[in-house]
Amino acid sequence: MFFNSKTQQNWAAKFTTHLLVAMTLTFGTLVATKIPAKADAPAPRNRLTIVEIRLLRDLIDGHNFAVQMAQVCVEKASRNELRTLCEQVIEAQQQEIQTMRSWLNNWYGINYQPTANNFGRNVVKQLESLNGSKFEIEFMKTLTSHHWGAIEFAGEIIDRAYHNEFIELASNVVIQQAGEITQLRRMLREVYGIQYNGATPAGSSSMEPEPSLLAPGTSR
């Protein structure tokens, strides 16, 4: 069977994303590639780079949402392991936000500030209203679903991004967040006896997925 270059690119992107997830879930959190803090020369404006601008903005906003939820976790979580995980989420994703903002500025002359939609604000408000075990369970489920959305979106970035640096960052997102999903699911299982996937398997109609809180392509 023969494939055109676009088909091969799509297949390779999906395979890479699934392989990274599988390796991380099997062997634990892998050492992520160091992401450059500064970008190179300005990029031309064409169909590919216009798509990349949208991808950068959406991932910045998704990361910002995760940081806001994790900040609530640091204040409310009673378990040290969960607080530590949330501190790691804040540190890693704030760093990636700054990296992507620098790329938007250096490549495209865009000074972009993270934005929050009504859905995200409502989720954060709901988490702020909970305490104790109710908070921890709801937060871990929510962040797990968010991370699955981020991994799915990273696959689109790997497929469609113009710059290799952005593709590297997306690969890093897959590795890092797959490891955090494993940790969150383990805590839900061991502490609260809850078996939770956070994502519906492809082709399955047996269960409704939790809302993907990253949802970069959804309406705001």
N, C-alpha and C positions, 0 to 999 in steps of 0.2 A: 504494500500500500504506500502511495506517495502523498506527501503533504506539502502544501505551499509554505512559504516562510512564516506567514502570520499564524497558520495552524500550528506549526512547530513551536513558535514563540509562546502561544497560549498554552500548549501542552506542557512545555518546559516550565513555565511559570507556575502552573498548578501542581506539577510534580515536585518542584522545588519547595513550594509551600507545604505540601502534605508530608514530604520527606523531613523537613525541619521540625514539623509538629510531632511526627512519629518518633524521631530520634530524641527529641526533648522529653516527651512523655515516657519513653522507654528508659533512657539513661539519666534523666534528671536535667537540671538547668545546665546548658552548655555555656562555654565562654564565648561571649558575643564579640563580633568584630568591632574594633574601635572606629567610631564614626568621626570623620573630620569635622572640626568646629567651624571652619570657614570654607566657603565655596570658591569656585574658580571664576573665570571671566563671565560677563553677561551672556545670556542665552538668546538666540534668535526667537522672534515671535512667529510661531507657526502652529499648525493643528496639534502637534504633539506637546509643545510646551504650554499651550493654553490648557490642555488636559492636566498637565503636571501642576500648574498653578492651583487648579481646583483640588487636586489630590493633596497637595501640601496644606492648603487651608483646612480641608476637612479633617486631616489627621491631627493638625494642631488643635482644632476644636475638640476632637475626640480625646486627645491627651489631656486637654485642659479640664474636661469633664471628669476624667478619671482622677486627676489631681484633687479636684474639689471634693469628690467622694472620699478619697483617701485621707484628706485633711479632717473630715468628720470622723473617720475611723480612728485616727490618732487620738482624738479627744474622747471618744466614747468606748472604744474596745477595751474589754477587761483582760483579754488574753495577750500576754507579751508577744507571742509568735505572730499574732494577727497585727498588732501595732507595728512590729518590726517590718512585716511585709508591706504595710501601708506606707511607712517611711521610705522604703526602697522604691515603691511605686512613685511617690512624690519626687524623689531625687532623680530617678531615671527619666521620668517623663517630662519633668521641667527642663532637664538638660536637652532632651530631644526637641522640645518646643523651641528653645533658644536656637538650636542648630537649624531647624527648619525655617524659623523666622529670618535667620541670617541668609539662608539660601534664597528665600523670596526677595530679600533686599538686594543681595549681590547679583543674583541671576536676572531678576525681573524689575528691580527698582520699586518693589512693593513693601511698604512698612505695615505689616499685618499684626493686629492685636487679636488674641483669642476671643471668640464670642461664645455666648451660651444661649441655647434656645429655651423656649418655655418648658419643653419636656424635661430637659436636663435640670432646670431650676426646680421643677416640681419634685423630681426624684431626690435631689439633694435635700429639699425641705422635708420630704417624707422621712428620709434617713435621720435627719436632725430631730424628728419628733419621737424616735424610738430609743429604747434603752435596754441594757442587759442582753439577755440571750436573743430577744426579738430583734434587736439591732444587729447583732453579730450574724444571725442567720440571714436576715434580709440583705445585709451588706455583702456577705460572701456570695450569695446567689446573684446579686446584681452585678458585682464585679466580675464574676465568672462569665456571665452572659455578655457583659461589655467586652471582655477579653476575646471571646469567640468572635464577636463582631469585628474587633481590631485585626484578628488573624485573617479573617475573610477579606477585609479591606486591604491588608498588606499584600494579599495575592494579586489584587487589582493593581497595586502599585508596582509590584515586580513585573507584571505583564505590560504596563502602560507608561511607566515613568521614563522621562527623557534622559536623566542624569544617573550615572552609575552610583554616585554617592547616595542618592535617594533610594535606589534599589537595595544598597547595603543596609541602610537604616531600616527598611521594611523587613528585610531578612532578620535583622536584630530584634524587631518587634515580635516576629513569629517565635523566635527562640525564647526570648525573655517571658512573653506572656503565656506561652504554653507551659513553661515551668511554674508560673504563678497559678495557673489553672489547676495543675496537679496538686499544689500546696493547698489551695482553697478547698478543693474537693475532698482532700484527705482530712482537713480540719472539720468540715461538715460531717463527714462520715464518722470520724473517731470521737468527736466531742458531742455531736448532736444526733448521731445515728441516722443521718440523712444522706441517701444516695442521690447525687445531683449531677446531671450532665451539663445543663446550661445551654445546650444547642441541640436541635433536632437533626438526627442523622439524615443524610441526603436520601430523598425518596421515601422517607417515613412519614406517615400521616397518623401514627399511633399516639403522638403527644404534641401538644402545642408548645413551641419554643418560648422561653422567657424573652421579653423584649430585648432586642440588641441595642444596648444603650449607647454604643458608639454610633451606629447607623449613619455613616458619613454621607450616604447618598439619599437619605430619606428627607422628607419635607420638614422644614423647621417651623 
